[in-house]
Amino acid sequence: MSEIKFEIVEQIAVLSESAKGWTKELNLVSWNGREPKYDLRDWSPNHEKMGKGITLSEEDIKKLKEVLKTL
């Protein structure tokens, strides 16, 4: 399996932190040199490791924002 390369372009928000120091974050991330997308996942304290998460396009994040407003 090839190595996944990423660059956190912008840290937007830390939503929570676990007892072990991992944080659930919303960031703008470039994966493998591609255009940055919104990304929601768990990160180790120094962003060396990551958990499973979701990546959202600009359109996805706008739709999610509208849906969250209705809650």
PDB file of N, H, CA, C and O in Angstrom:
ATOM      1  N   MET A   1       0.852  -1.182   0.000  1.00  0.00           N
ATOM      2  CA  MET A   1       0.000   0.000   0.000  1.00  0.00           C
ATOM      3  C   MET A   1       0.892   1.239   0.000  1.00  0.00           C
ATOM      4  O   MET A   1       1.856   1.316   0.762  1.00  0.00           O
ATOM      5  N   SER A   2       0.571   2.196  -0.849  1.00  0.00           N
ATOM      6  H   SER A   2      -0.212   2.134  -1.468  1.00  0.00           H
ATOM      7  CA  SER A   2       1.380   3.406  -0.929  1.00  0.00           C
ATOM      8  C   SER A   2       1.083   4.335   0.237  1.00  0.00           C
ATOM      9  O   SER A   2       0.009   4.290   0.837  1.00  0.00           O
ATOM     10  N   GLU A   3       2.052   5.170   0.538  1.00  0.00           N
ATOM     11  H   GLU A   3       2.925   5.206   0.051  1.00  0.00           H
ATOM     12  CA  GLU A   3       1.928   6.109   1.646  1.00  0.00           C
ATOM     13  C   GLU A   3       0.949   7.230   1.286  1.00  0.00           C
ATOM     14  O   GLU A   3       0.968   7.753   0.171  1.00  0.00           O
ATOM     15  N   ILE A   4       0.106   7.584   2.234  1.00  0.00           N
ATOM     16  H   ILE A   4       0.091   7.159   3.139  1.00  0.00           H
ATOM     17  CA  ILE A   4      -0.828   8.690   2.043  1.00  0.00           C
ATOM     18  C   ILE A   4      -0.133   9.971   2.484  1.00  0.00           C
ATOM     19  O   ILE A   4       0.376  10.061   3.601  1.00  0.00           O
ATOM     20  N   LYS A   5      -0.119  10.954   1.600  1.00  0.00           N
ATOM     21  H   LYS A   5      -0.533  10.881   0.693  1.00  0.00           H
ATOM     22  CA  LYS A   5       0.493  12.238   1.916  1.00  0.00           C
ATOM     23  C   LYS A   5      -0.618  13.247   2.167  1.00  0.00           C
ATOM     24  O   LYS A   5      -1.624  13.266   1.458  1.00  0.00           O
ATOM     25  N   PHE A   6      -0.428  14.085   3.182  1.00  0.00           N
ATOM     26  H   PHE A   6       0.390  14.069   3.758  1.00  0.00           H
ATOM     27  CA  PHE A   6      -1.439  15.088   3.481  1.00  0.00           C
ATOM     28  C   PHE A   6      -0.781  16.358   3.985  1.00  0.00           C
ATOM     29  O   PHE A   6       0.324  16.345   4.527  1.00  0.00           O
ATOM     30  N   GLU A   7      -1.499  17.458   3.787  1.00  0.00           N
ATOM     31  H   GLU A   7      -2.396  17.469   3.347  1.00  0.00           H
ATOM     32  CA  GLU A   7      -1.080  18.745   4.326  1.00  0.00           C
ATOM     33  C   GLU A   7      -2.315  19.417   4.903  1.00  0.00           C
ATOM     34  O   GLU A   7      -3.301  19.642   4.201  1.00  0.00           O
ATOM     35  N   ILE A   8      -2.250  19.735   6.190  1.00  0.00           N
ATOM     36  H   ILE A   8      -1.449  19.552   6.760  1.00  0.00           H
ATOM     37  CA  ILE A   8      -3.340  20.487   6.808  1.00  0.00           C
ATOM     38  C   ILE A   8      -3.136  21.948   6.415  1.00  0.00           C
ATOM     39  O   ILE A   8      -2.242  22.621   6.927  1.00  0.00           O
ATOM     40  N   VAL A   9      -3.971  22.423   5.505  1.00  0.00           N
ATOM     41  H   VAL A   9      -4.697  21.876   5.090  1.00  0.00           H
ATOM     42  CA  VAL A   9      -3.860  23.775   4.956  1.00  0.00           C
ATOM     43  C   VAL A   9      -4.386  24.795   5.965  1.00  0.00           C
ATOM     44  O   VAL A   9      -3.820  25.876   6.129  1.00  0.00           O
ATOM     45  N   GLU A  10      -5.485  24.429   6.639  1.00  0.00           N
ATOM     46  H   GLU A  10      -5.945  23.551   6.505  1.00  0.00           H
ATOM     47  CA  GLU A  10      -6.083  25.330   7.636  1.00  0.00           C
ATOM     48  C   GLU A  10      -6.752  24.509   8.726  1.00  0.00           C
ATOM     49  O   GLU A  10      -7.557  23.622   8.441  1.00  0.00           O
ATOM     50  N   GLN A  11      -6.416  24.810   9.980  1.00  0.00           N
ATOM     51  H   GLN A  11      -5.763  25.531  10.211  1.00  0.00           H
ATOM     52  CA  GLN A  11      -7.099  24.192  11.105  1.00  0.00           C
ATOM     53  C   GLN A  11      -8.304  25.070  11.430  1.00  0.00           C
ATOM     54  O   GLN A  11      -8.152  26.236  11.795  1.00  0.00           O
ATOM     55  N   ILE A  12      -9.497  24.502  11.295  1.00  0.00           N
ATOM     56  H   ILE A  12      -9.620  23.555  10.998  1.00  0.00           H
ATOM     57  CA  ILE A  12     -10.721  25.279  11.460  1.00  0.00           C
ATOM     58  C   ILE A  12     -11.262  25.192  12.883  1.00  0.00           C
ATOM     59  O   ILE A  12     -11.568  26.219  13.487  1.00  0.00           O
ATOM     60  N   ALA A  13     -11.385  23.964  13.434  1.00  0.00           N
ATOM     61  H   ALA A  13     -11.136  23.129  12.943  1.00  0.00           H
ATOM     62  CA  ALA A  13     -11.958  23.820  14.774  1.00  0.00           C
ATOM     63  C   ALA A  13     -11.572  22.485  15.391  1.00  0.00           C
ATOM     64  O   ALA A  13     -11.458  21.473  14.699  1.00  0.00           O
ATOM     65  N   VAL A  14     -11.374  22.500  16.703  1.00  0.00           N
ATOM     66  H   VAL A  14     -11.467  23.321  17.265  1.00  0.00           H
ATOM     67  CA  VAL A  14     -11.239  21.281  17.493  1.00  0.00           C
ATOM     68  C   VAL A  14     -12.592  21.083  18.161  1.00  0.00           C
ATOM     69  O   VAL A  14     -13.035  21.934  18.933  1.00  0.00           O
ATOM     70  N   LEU A  15     -13.252  19.963  17.868  1.00  0.00           N
ATOM     71  H   LEU A  15     -12.893  19.272  17.241  1.00  0.00           H
ATOM     72  CA  LEU A  15     -14.593  19.711  18.383  1.00  0.00           C
ATOM     73  C   LEU A  15     -14.578  19.013  19.739  1.00  0.00           C
ATOM     74  O   LEU A  15     -15.459  19.240  20.568  1.00  0.00           O
ATOM     75  N   SER A  16     -13.578  18.166  19.963  1.00  0.00           N
ATOM     76  H   SER A  16     -12.863  17.982  19.289  1.00  0.00           H
ATOM     77  CA  SER A  16     -13.476  17.459  21.243  1.00  0.00           C
ATOM     78  C   SER A  16     -12.068  16.896  21.399  1.00  0.00           C
ATOM     79  O   SER A  16     -11.287  16.846  20.449  1.00  0.00           O
ATOM     80  N   GLU A  17     -11.765  16.470  22.643  1.00  0.00           N
ATOM     81  H   GLU A  17     -12.399  16.511  23.415  1.00  0.00           H
ATOM     82  CA  GLU A  17     -10.461  15.858  22.922  1.00  0.00           C
ATOM     83  C   GLU A  17     -10.677  14.659  23.827  1.00  0.00           C
ATOM     84  O   GLU A  17     -11.420  14.734  24.806  1.00  0.00           O
ATOM     85  N   SER A  18     -10.016  13.538  23.493  1.00  0.00           N
ATOM     86  H   SER A  18      -9.413  13.477  22.698  1.00  0.00           H
ATOM     87  CA  SER A  18     -10.135  12.322  24.293  1.00  0.00           C
ATOM     88  C   SER A  18      -9.147  12.367  25.459  1.00  0.00           C
ATOM     89  O   SER A  18      -8.272  13.230  25.510  1.00  0.00           O
ATOM     90  N   ALA A  19      -9.298  11.432  26.385  1.00  0.00           N
ATOM     91  H   ALA A  19     -10.009  10.730  26.343  1.00  0.00           H
ATOM     92  CA  ALA A  19      -8.402  11.336  27.533  1.00  0.00           C
ATOM     93  C   ALA A  19      -6.965  11.060  27.103  1.00  0.00           C
ATOM     94  O   ALA A  19      -6.030  11.395  27.829  1.00  0.00           O
ATOM     95  N   LYS A  20      -6.779  10.455  25.936  1.00  0.00           N
ATOM     96  H   LYS A  20      -7.539  10.182  25.346  1.00  0.00           H
ATOM     97  CA  LYS A  20      -5.435  10.141  25.436  1.00  0.00           C
ATOM     98  C   LYS A  20      -4.841  11.277  24.617  1.00  0.00           C
ATOM     99  O   LYS A  20      -3.732  11.145  24.098  1.00  0.00           O
ATOM    100  N   GLY A  21      -5.556  12.390  24.491  1.00  0.00           N
ATOM    101  H   GLY A  21      -6.456  12.497  24.912  1.00  0.00           H
ATOM    102  CA  GLY A  21      -5.036  13.550  23.791  1.00  0.00           C
ATOM    103  C   GLY A  21      -5.393  13.643  22.315  1.00  0.00           C
ATOM    104  O   GLY A  21      -5.038  14.618  21.653  1.00  0.00           O
ATOM    105  N   TRP A  22      -6.093  12.638  21.791  1.00  0.00           N
ATOM    106  H   TRP A  22      -6.381  11.846  22.329  1.00  0.00           H
ATOM    107  CA  TRP A  22      -6.531  12.711  20.394  1.00  0.00           C
ATOM    108  C   TRP A  22      -7.650  13.739  20.293  1.00  0.00           C
ATOM    109  O   TRP A  22      -8.472  13.855  21.202  1.00  0.00           O
ATOM    110  N   THR A  23      -7.685  14.480  19.197  1.00  0.00           N
ATOM    111  H   THR A  23      -7.017  14.386  18.459  1.00  0.00           H
ATOM    112  CA  THR A  23      -8.704  15.507  19.005  1.00  0.00           C
ATOM    113  C   THR A  23      -9.519  15.223  17.751  1.00  0.00           C
ATOM    114  O   THR A  23      -8.999  14.764  16.734  1.00  0.00           O
ATOM    115  N   LYS A  24     -10.822  15.511  17.856  1.00  0.00           N
ATOM    116  H   LYS A  24     -11.245  15.884  18.682  1.00  0.00           H
ATOM    117  CA  LYS A  24     -11.706  15.437  16.685  1.00  0.00           C
ATOM    118  C   LYS A  24     -11.698  16.837  16.090  1.00  0.00           C
ATOM    119  O   LYS A  24     -12.084  17.799  16.754  1.00  0.00           O
ATOM    120  N   GLU A  25     -11.255  16.955  14.823  1.00  0.00           N
ATOM    121  H   GLU A  25     -10.942  16.173  14.284  1.00  0.00           H
ATOM    122  CA  GLU A  25     -11.032  18.262  14.223  1.00  0.00           C
ATOM    123  C   GLU A  25     -11.713  18.404  12.871  1.00  0.00           C
ATOM    124  O   GLU A  25     -11.882  17.438  12.127  1.00  0.00           O
ATOM    125  N   LEU A  26     -12.099  19.648  12.576  1.00  0.00           N
ATOM    126  H   LEU A  26     -11.961  20.433  13.181  1.00  0.00           H
ATOM    127  CA  LEU A  26     -12.526  20.029  11.234  1.00  0.00           C
ATOM    128  C   LEU A  26     -11.392  20.859  10.655  1.00  0.00           C
ATOM    129  O   LEU A  26     -11.051  21.917  11.185  1.00  0.00           O
ATOM    130  N   ASN A  27     -10.810  20.374   9.566  1.00  0.00           N
ATOM    131  H   ASN A  27     -11.087  19.515   9.136  1.00  0.00           H
ATOM    132  CA  ASN A  27      -9.677  21.038   8.929  1.00  0.00           C
ATOM    133  C   ASN A  27      -9.888  21.106   7.422  1.00  0.00           C
ATOM    134  O   ASN A  27     -10.737  20.413   6.861  1.00  0.00           O
ATOM    135  N   LEU A  28      -9.104  21.949   6.790  1.00  0.00           N
ATOM    136  H   LEU A  28      -8.414  22.512   7.245  1.00  0.00           H
ATOM    137  CA  LEU A  28      -9.013  21.980   5.334  1.00  0.00           C
ATOM    138  C   LEU A  28      -7.724  21.237   4.999  1.00  0.00           C
ATOM    139  O   LEU A  28      -6.635  21.688   5.352  1.00  0.00           O
ATOM    140  N   VAL A  29      -7.849  20.079   4.307  1.00  0.00           N
ATOM    141  H   VAL A  29      -8.734  19.713   4.021  1.00  0.00           H
ATOM    142  CA  VAL A  29      -6.711  19.192   4.092  1.00  0.00           C
ATOM    143  C   VAL A  29      -6.522  18.900   2.606  1.00  0.00           C
ATOM    144  O   VAL A  29      -7.482  18.647   1.878  1.00  0.00           O
ATOM    145  N   SER A  30      -5.257  18.940   2.171  1.00  0.00           N
ATOM    146  H   SER A  30      -4.477  19.145   2.762  1.00  0.00           H
ATOM    147  CA  SER A  30      -4.888  18.517   0.825  1.00  0.00           C
ATOM    148  C   SER A  30      -4.365  17.088   0.933  1.00  0.00           C
ATOM    149  O   SER A  30      -3.378  16.836   1.626  1.00  0.00           O
ATOM    150  N   TRP A  31      -5.023  16.156   0.251  1.00  0.00           N
ATOM    151  H   TRP A  31      -5.824  16.361  -0.312  1.00  0.00           H
ATOM    152  CA  TRP A  31      -4.621  14.746   0.254  1.00  0.00           C
ATOM    153  C   TRP A  31      -3.869  14.445  -1.038  1.00  0.00           C
ATOM    154  O   TRP A  31      -4.378  14.685  -2.133  1.00  0.00           O
ATOM    155  N   ASN A  32      -2.649  13.918  -0.899  1.00  0.00           N
ATOM    156  H   ASN A  32      -2.236  13.723  -0.010  1.00  0.00           H
ATOM    157  CA  ASN A  32      -1.823  13.515  -2.041  1.00  0.00           C
ATOM    158  C   ASN A  32      -1.666  14.633  -3.080  1.00  0.00           C
ATOM    159  O   ASN A  32      -1.682  14.379  -4.285  1.00  0.00           O
ATOM    160  N   GLY A  33      -1.516  15.866  -2.601  1.00  0.00           N
ATOM    161  H   GLY A  33      -1.504  16.072  -1.623  1.00  0.00           H
ATOM    162  CA  GLY A  33      -1.265  17.000  -3.482  1.00  0.00           C
ATOM    163  C   GLY A  33      -2.485  17.535  -4.212  1.00  0.00           C
ATOM    164  O   GLY A  33      -2.362  18.411  -5.068  1.00  0.00           O
ATOM    165  N   ARG A  34      -3.649  17.022  -3.884  1.00  0.00           N
ATOM    166  H   ARG A  34      -3.749  16.311  -3.188  1.00  0.00           H
ATOM    167  CA  ARG A  34      -4.878  17.468  -4.560  1.00  0.00           C
ATOM    168  C   ARG A  34      -5.415  18.750  -3.925  1.00  0.00           C
ATOM    169  O   ARG A  34      -4.912  19.221  -2.905  1.00  0.00           O
ATOM    170  N   GLU A  35      -6.449  19.294  -4.558  1.00  0.00           N
ATOM    171  H   GLU A  35      -6.858  18.911  -5.386  1.00  0.00           H
ATOM    172  CA  GLU A  35      -7.132  20.490  -4.048  1.00  0.00           C
ATOM    173  C   GLU A  35      -7.626  20.221  -2.617  1.00  0.00           C
ATOM    174  O   GLU A  35      -8.199  19.163  -2.359  1.00  0.00           O
ATOM    175  N   PRO A  36      -7.415  21.154  -1.690  1.00  0.00           N
ATOM    176  CA  PRO A  36      -7.860  20.942  -0.295  1.00  0.00           C
ATOM    177  C   PRO A  36      -9.375  20.775  -0.196  1.00  0.00           C
ATOM    178  O   PRO A  36     -10.140  21.407  -0.924  1.00  0.00           O
ATOM    179  N   LYS A  37      -9.784  19.900   0.729  1.00  0.00           N
ATOM    180  H   LYS A  37      -9.163  19.386   1.320  1.00  0.00           H
ATOM    181  CA  LYS A  37     -11.200  19.673   1.024  1.00  0.00           C
ATOM    182  C   LYS A  37     -11.394  19.723   2.527  1.00  0.00           C
ATOM    183  O   LYS A  37     -10.444  19.586   3.298  1.00  0.00           O
ATOM    184  N   TYR A  38     -12.640  19.922   2.931  1.00  0.00           N
ATOM    185  H   TYR A  38     -13.412  20.034   2.306  1.00  0.00           H
ATOM    186  CA  TYR A  38     -12.963  19.911   4.356  1.00  0.00           C
ATOM    187  C   TYR A  38     -12.876  18.475   4.853  1.00  0.00           C
ATOM    188  O   TYR A  38     -13.296  17.538   4.174  1.00  0.00           O
ATOM    189  N   ASP A  39     -12.322  18.322   6.053  1.00  0.00           N
ATOM    190  H   ASP A  39     -11.980  19.083   6.604  1.00  0.00           H
ATOM    191  CA  ASP A  39     -12.040  16.990   6.561  1.00  0.00           C
ATOM    192  C   ASP A  39     -12.378  16.936   8.048  1.00  0.00           C
ATOM    193  O   ASP A  39     -11.950  17.796   8.818  1.00  0.00           O
ATOM    194  N   LEU A  40     -13.144  15.928   8.450  1.00  0.00           N
ATOM    195  H   LEU A  40     -13.492  15.229   7.825  1.00  0.00           H
ATOM    196  CA  LEU A  40     -13.542  15.740   9.833  1.00  0.00           C
ATOM    197  C   LEU A  40     -13.055  14.375  10.292  1.00  0.00           C
ATOM    198  O   LEU A  40     -13.510  13.348   9.789  1.00  0.00           O
ATOM    199  N   ARG A  41     -12.116  14.362  11.261  1.00  0.00           N
ATOM    200  H   ARG A  41     -11.746  15.197  11.669  1.00  0.00           H
ATOM    201  CA  ARG A  41     -11.571  13.094  11.754  1.00  0.00           C
ATOM    202  C   ARG A  41     -10.824  13.299  13.057  1.00  0.00           C
ATOM    203  O   ARG A  41     -10.612  14.430  13.497  1.00  0.00           O
ATOM    204  N   ASP A  42     -10.422  12.178  13.678  1.00  0.00           N
ATOM    205  H   ASP A  42     -10.594  11.260  13.321  1.00  0.00           H
ATOM    206  CA  ASP A  42      -9.602  12.198  14.889  1.00  0.00           C
ATOM    207  C   ASP A  42      -8.132  12.254  14.510  1.00  0.00           C
ATOM    208  O   ASP A  42      -7.692  11.608  13.560  1.00  0.00           O
ATOM    209  N   TRP A  43      -7.373  13.052  15.284  1.00  0.00           N
ATOM    210  H   TRP A  43      -7.731  13.577  16.056  1.00  0.00           H
ATOM    211  CA  TRP A  43      -5.935  13.204  15.063  1.00  0.00           C
ATOM    212  C   TRP A  43      -5.182  12.978  16.367  1.00  0.00           C
ATOM    213  O   TRP A  43      -5.652  13.354  17.441  1.00  0.00           O
ATOM    214  N   SER A  44      -4.002  12.356  16.261  1.00  0.00           N
ATOM    215  H   SER A  44      -3.620  12.051  15.389  1.00  0.00           H
ATOM    216  CA  SER A  44      -3.124  12.213  17.418  1.00  0.00           C
ATOM    217  C   SER A  44      -2.594  13.596  17.795  1.00  0.00           C
ATOM    218  O   SER A  44      -2.715  14.535  17.009  1.00  0.00           O
ATOM    219  N   PRO A  45      -2.004  13.733  18.997  1.00  0.00           N
ATOM    220  CA  PRO A  45      -1.581  15.050  19.468  1.00  0.00           C
ATOM    221  C   PRO A  45      -0.705  15.855  18.503  1.00  0.00           C
ATOM    222  O   PRO A  45      -0.873  17.072  18.427  1.00  0.00           O
ATOM    223  N   ASN A  46       0.201  15.249  17.777  1.00  0.00           N
ATOM    224  H   ASN A  46       0.338  14.260  17.839  1.00  0.00           H
ATOM    225  CA  ASN A  46       1.082  15.996  16.872  1.00  0.00           C
ATOM    226  C   ASN A  46       0.719  15.809  15.395  1.00  0.00           C
ATOM    227  O   ASN A  46       1.534  16.066  14.509  1.00  0.00           O
ATOM    228  N   HIS A  47      -0.498  15.364  15.144  1.00  0.00           N
ATOM    229  H   HIS A  47      -1.160  15.155  15.864  1.00  0.00           H
ATOM    230  CA  HIS A  47      -0.982  15.093  13.785  1.00  0.00           C
ATOM    231  C   HIS A  47      -0.101  14.081  13.050  1.00  0.00           C
ATOM    232  O   HIS A  47       0.015  14.126  11.825  1.00  0.00           O
ATOM    233  N   GLU A  48       0.523  13.165  13.808  1.00  0.00           N
ATOM    234  H   GLU A  48       0.429  13.129  14.803  1.00  0.00           H
ATOM    235  CA  GLU A  48       1.347  12.120  13.199  1.00  0.00           C
ATOM    236  C   GLU A  48       0.489  10.942  12.751  1.00  0.00           C
ATOM    237  O   GLU A  48       0.814  10.269  11.773  1.00  0.00           O
ATOM    238  N   LYS A  49      -0.614  10.691  13.473  1.00  0.00           N
ATOM    239  H   LYS A  49      -0.878  11.238  14.267  1.00  0.00           H
ATOM    240  CA  LYS A  49      -1.522   9.594  13.143  1.00  0.00           C
ATOM    241  C   LYS A  49      -2.931  10.151  13.052  1.00  0.00           C
ATOM    242  O   LYS A  49      -3.246  11.197  13.620  1.00  0.00           O
ATOM    243  N   MET A  50      -3.781   9.420  12.314  1.00  0.00           N
ATOM    244  H   MET A  50      -3.526   8.570  11.852  1.00  0.00           H
ATOM    245  CA  MET A  50      -5.161   9.858  12.147  1.00  0.00           C
ATOM    246  C   MET A  50      -6.098   8.673  12.226  1.00  0.00           C
ATOM    247  O   MET A  50      -5.715   7.538  11.945  1.00  0.00           O
ATOM    248  N   GLY A  51      -7.329   8.951  12.610  1.00  0.00           N
ATOM    249  H   GLY A  51      -7.641   9.874  12.838  1.00  0.00           H
ATOM    250  CA  GLY A  51      -8.376   7.945  12.613  1.00  0.00           C
ATOM    251  C   GLY A  51      -9.181   8.054  11.331  1.00  0.00           C
ATOM    252  O   GLY A  51      -8.903   8.893  10.474  1.00  0.00           O
ATOM    253  N   LYS A  52     -10.178   7.198  11.212  1.00  0.00           N
ATOM    254  H   LYS A  52     -10.404   6.517  11.908  1.00  0.00           H
ATOM    255  CA  LYS A  52     -11.063   7.269  10.061  1.00  0.00           C
ATOM    256  C   LYS A  52     -11.886   8.548  10.138  1.00  0.00           C
ATOM    257  O   LYS A  52     -12.200   9.038  11.222  1.00  0.00           O
ATOM    258  N   GLY A  53     -12.225   9.074   8.977  1.00  0.00           N
ATOM    259  H   GLY A  53     -11.969   8.675   8.096  1.00  0.00           H
ATOM    260  CA  GLY A  53     -12.994  10.307   8.950  1.00  0.00           C
ATOM    261  C   GLY A  53     -13.726  10.461   7.645  1.00  0.00           C
ATOM    262  O   GLY A  53     -13.847   9.521   6.860  1.00  0.00           O
ATOM    263  N   ILE A  54     -14.215  11.667   7.426  1.00  0.00           N
ATOM    264  H   ILE A  54     -14.117  12.431   8.064  1.00  0.00           H
ATOM    265  CA  ILE A  54     -14.909  11.971   6.180  1.00  0.00           C
ATOM    266  C   ILE A  54     -14.312  13.228   5.563  1.00  0.00           C
ATOM    267  O   ILE A  54     -13.851  14.130   6.262  1.00  0.00           O
ATOM    268  N   THR A  55     -14.334  13.262   4.246  1.00  0.00           N
ATOM    269  H   THR A  55     -14.709  12.529   3.678  1.00  0.00           H
ATOM    270  CA  THR A  55     -13.849  14.413   3.488  1.00  0.00           C
ATOM    271  C   THR A  55     -15.026  14.987   2.719  1.00  0.00           C
ATOM    272  O   THR A  55     -15.776  14.255   2.072  1.00  0.00           O
ATOM    273  N   LEU A  56     -15.182  16.310   2.795  1.00  0.00           N
ATOM    274  H   LEU A  56     -14.573  16.904   3.320  1.00  0.00           H
ATOM    275  CA  LEU A  56     -16.329  16.978   2.199  1.00  0.00           C
ATOM    276  C   LEU A  56     -15.885  18.058   1.225  1.00  0.00           C
ATOM    277  O   LEU A  56     -14.933  18.795   1.481  1.00  0.00           O
ATOM    278  N   SER A  57     -16.592  18.138   0.105  1.00  0.00           N
ATOM    279  H   SER A  57     -17.366  17.540  -0.103  1.00  0.00           H
ATOM    280  CA  SER A  57     -16.337  19.210  -0.863  1.00  0.00           C
ATOM    281  C   SER A  57     -16.942  20.513  -0.328  1.00  0.00           C
ATOM    282  O   SER A  57     -17.639  20.517   0.687  1.00  0.00           O
ATOM    283  N   GLU A  58     -16.669  21.592  -1.013  1.00  0.00           N
ATOM    284  H   GLU A  58     -16.103  21.589  -1.837  1.00  0.00           H
ATOM    285  CA  GLU A  58     -17.258  22.892  -0.668  1.00  0.00           C
ATOM    286  C   GLU A  58     -18.790  22.810  -0.701  1.00  0.00           C
ATOM    287  O   GLU A  58     -19.463  23.349   0.178  1.00  0.00           O
ATOM    288  N   GLU A  59     -19.330  22.139  -1.710  1.00  0.00           N
ATOM    289  H   GLU A  59     -18.784  21.701  -2.423  1.00  0.00           H
ATOM    290  CA  GLU A  59     -20.780  21.998  -1.834  1.00  0.00           C
ATOM    291  C   GLU A  59     -21.352  21.162  -0.684  1.00  0.00           C
ATOM    292  O   GLU A  59     -22.404  21.485  -0.133  1.00  0.00           O
ATOM    293  N   ASP A  60     -20.642  20.080  -0.330  1.00  0.00           N
ATOM    294  H   ASP A  60     -19.787  19.818  -0.778  1.00  0.00           H
ATOM    295  CA  ASP A  60     -21.082  19.228   0.779  1.00  0.00           C
ATOM    296  C   ASP A  60     -21.144  20.019   2.084  1.00  0.00           C
ATOM    297  O   ASP A  60     -22.114  19.905   2.834  1.00  0.00           O
ATOM    298  N   ILE A  61     -20.121  20.815   2.355  1.00  0.00           N
ATOM    299  H   ILE A  61     -19.333  20.907   1.745  1.00  0.00           H
ATOM    300  CA  ILE A  61     -20.050  21.535   3.628  1.00  0.00           C
ATOM    301  C   ILE A  61     -21.136  22.609   3.695  1.00  0.00           C
ATOM    302  O   ILE A  61     -21.685  22.867   4.766  1.00  0.00           O
ATOM    303  N   LYS A  62     -21.451  23.237   2.555  1.00  0.00           N
ATOM    304  H   LYS A  62     -21.005  23.028   1.685  1.00  0.00           H
ATOM    305  CA  LYS A  62     -22.525  24.232   2.529  1.00  0.00           C
ATOM    306  C   LYS A  62     -23.874  23.579   2.817  1.00  0.00           C
ATOM    307  O   LYS A  62     -24.683  24.117   3.572  1.00  0.00           O
ATOM    308  N   LYS A  63     -24.108  22.429   2.216  1.00  0.00           N
ATOM    309  H   LYS A  63     -23.450  21.992   1.602  1.00  0.00           H
ATOM    310  CA  LYS A  63     -25.358  21.695   2.448  1.00  0.00           C
ATOM    311  C   LYS A  63     -25.449  21.251   3.907  1.00  0.00           C
ATOM    312  O   LYS A  63     -26.508  21.370   4.524  1.00  0.00           O
ATOM    313  N   LEU A  64     -24.356  20.743   4.461  1.00  0.00           N
ATOM    314  H   LEU A  64     -23.496  20.645   3.960  1.00  0.00           H
ATOM    315  CA  LEU A  64     -24.331  20.317   5.855  1.00  0.00           C
ATOM    316  C   LEU A  64     -24.627  21.502   6.785  1.00  0.00           C
ATOM    317  O   LEU A  64     -25.346  21.349   7.772  1.00  0.00           O
ATOM    318  N   LYS A  65     -24.090  22.646   6.480  1.00  0.00           N
ATOM    319  H   LYS A  65     -23.506  22.771   5.678  1.00  0.00           H
ATOM    320  CA  LYS A  65     -24.347  23.840   7.286  1.00  0.00           C
ATOM    321  C   LYS A  65     -25.833  24.171   7.293  1.00  0.00           C
ATOM    322  O   LYS A  65     -26.386  24.501   8.343  1.00  0.00           O
ATOM    323  N   GLU A  66     -26.482  24.090   6.149  1.00  0.00           N
ATOM    324  H   GLU A  66     -26.033  23.823   5.296  1.00  0.00           H
ATOM    325  CA  GLU A  66     -27.919  24.368   6.066  1.00  0.00           C
ATOM    326  C   GLU A  66     -28.723  23.340   6.855  1.00  0.00           C
ATOM    327  O   GLU A  66     -29.683  23.692   7.541  1.00  0.00           O
ATOM    328  N   VAL A  67     -28.339  22.082   6.759  1.00  0.00           N
ATOM    329  H   VAL A  67     -27.560  21.795   6.201  1.00  0.00           H
ATOM    330  CA  VAL A  67     -29.040  21.036   7.493  1.00  0.00           C
ATOM    331  C   VAL A  67     -28.882  21.247   9.000  1.00  0.00           C
ATOM    332  O   VAL A  67     -29.851  21.101   9.745  1.00  0.00           O
ATOM    333  N   LEU A  68     -27.676  21.588   9.456  1.00  0.00           N
ATOM    334  H   LEU A  68     -26.889  21.706   8.851  1.00  0.00           H
ATOM    335  CA  LEU A  68     -27.435  21.789  10.889  1.00  0.00           C
ATOM    336  C   LEU A  68     -28.228  22.981  11.443  1.00  0.00           C
ATOM    337  O   LEU A  68     -28.618  22.978  12.611  1.00  0.00           O
ATOM    338  N   LYS A  69     -28.460  23.974  10.622  1.00  0.00           N
ATOM    339  H   LYS A  69     -28.143  23.976   9.674  1.00  0.00           H
ATOM    340  CA  LYS A  69     -29.254  25.128  11.057  1.00  0.00           C
ATOM    341  C   LYS A  69     -30.682  24.731  11.429  1.00  0.00           C
ATOM    342  O   LYS A  69     -31.315  25.391  12.254  1.00  0.00           O
ATOM    343  N   THR A  70     -31.187  23.666  10.828  1.00  0.00           N
ATOM    344  H   THR A  70     -30.673  23.130  10.158  1.00  0.00           H
ATOM    345  CA  THR A  70     -32.567  23.250  11.077  1.00  0.00           C
ATOM    346  C   THR A  70     -32.704  22.406  12.349  1.00  0.00           C
ATOM    347  O   THR A  70     -33.824  22.136  12.781  1.00  0.00           O
ATOM    348  N   LEU A  71     -31.614  21.995  12.942  1.00  0.00           N
ATOM    349  H   LEU A  71     -30.704  22.215  12.591  1.00  0.00           H
ATOM    350  CA  LEU A  71     -31.686  21.168  14.150  1.00  0.00           C
ATOM    351  C   LEU A  71     -31.930  21.979  15.391  1.00  0.00           C
ATOM    352  O   LEU A  71     -32.015  21.423  16.486  1.00  0.00           O
TER     353      LEU A  71
END
